[in-house]
Amino acid sequence: MKLLVKTSLRYLWLSLATLIIAAGLLFWMLKFKVGEEMREQLHLSSDLIFNELKQGKTVMHPMVEIEKLDKQKFAETISFKDTLIYDPLQNEAENYYLLTERKLTNGQYYQVKVLTAYIGWSEYLKTIVGIFAAVLFLLLFVGALINHYGNRKLWQPFLINLARIRSHSIKSENKLVFEPSNIDEFKELNIVLAEADERNREQYIELKEFNENVSHELQTPLSIVRARLESISQLALTDEAAILLKEAKTSLERLRKINKGLLLLTKISNDQIDDPVSLSLSNTLAGQLETFAELFVANGLTLDINIKSTYVQADPNLAEILISNLITNTLVYSDRPGVVNIGLADGYLYFENPGPALPFSEKDIFVRFKKGKKGVGLGLAIVKQICQRYNWQISYSYTDRRHRFDITLN
């Protein structure tokens, strides 16, 4: 849930709770004050009536009832209560507040009942609820809209900066520029983010230069060592020296491939690859399979190929490397003899080959230098990196002793 929506909802719930409590307090205070006022008025009317009785006057009032009592029934009391009296004109019962008082006056015992009409507590409650419902509507909806759009304006710099951060890349030559704000917290956040972006850019540039320098500087000594080993292999060597020379050349070739793979990964990460072009991936796949055809035959593997014309936007060299690495992977990890299935159709590329289960977790299949992998351990890591560059989705599965790589081309 967005922060702006969450704060608006909190405002709505707080307003609702406040109004409900306020309505309850208002009803209670109104009931107390109105009841107190009616009791005072009724008590005053009762005193006036008893004064008139004391003076011997005849009291005639539609809202007053006077009754003489016997001494045996008399007890001097005063009480108040709500009552209902039927109104024949309106054909309904009306609310009245009743005072009943018994008092000895001029030697005679009297019971006086005085009535006053009022709209009733339920009517008071309905009126209060109606008023507060209207206030609630204005406060919750109109106020919420004002609060929402008002807060939205306050949060606008933050939202703009969030969008800029989301679209910004550390590889970009342009620095991240933040939208200014007059809110202190946003100002401080802009300063912190700007400093963090600058540090990250500096560290990225240093790491990029380090990788490039290491890969470049290794090329010369590797070439020299390789040339020297080739020269030594031309000399007369003992069997033991020949074995050691072979191991050295194998290790050097492995080191050369590692350096080449790391250099390629660095270039992909640093966006040092040519812009993509419209490429016939089907032609690239067919060409690579033709190159590897003899190796498949020599290793006792049968190819089951299904290729349909498919075009993608990609760098030709990267596409060739991706396919070459996946083909090499099927050669290295296939049981002999066996059938290898390779297909490309409808934006979907797959490689499937027979072989034993992985000696490590499937989630680590694309991890570079993973223990248990043959070769230099960079081939599938490079494949993954290339797929990520072009937003292609690659997945691995192992079912019925068959490895399978699926690539969905966007």
Secondary structure, 3 states (H helix, E strand, C coil): CCHHHHHHHHHHHHHHHHHHHHHHHHHHHHHHHHHHHHHHHHHHHHHHHHHHHHCCCCCCCCCEEEEEECHHHCCCCEEEEEEEEEECCCCEEEEEEEEEEEEEECCEEEEEEEEEECCCHHHHHHHHHHHHHHHHHHHHHHHHHHHHHHHHHHHHHHHHHHHHHHHCCCCCCCCCCCCCCCCHHHHHHHHHHHHHHHHHHHHHHHHHHHHHHHHHHHHHHHHHHHHHHHHHHCCCCCHHHHHHHHHHHHHHHHHHHHHHHHHHHHHHHCCCCCCCEEEEHHHHHHHHHHHHHHHHHHCCEEEEEEECCCEEEECHHHHHHHHHHHHHHHHHHCCCCEEEEEEEECCEEEEEEECCCCCCCHHHCCCCCCCCCCCCCCHHHHHHHHHHHCCCEEEEEEECCEEEEEEECC
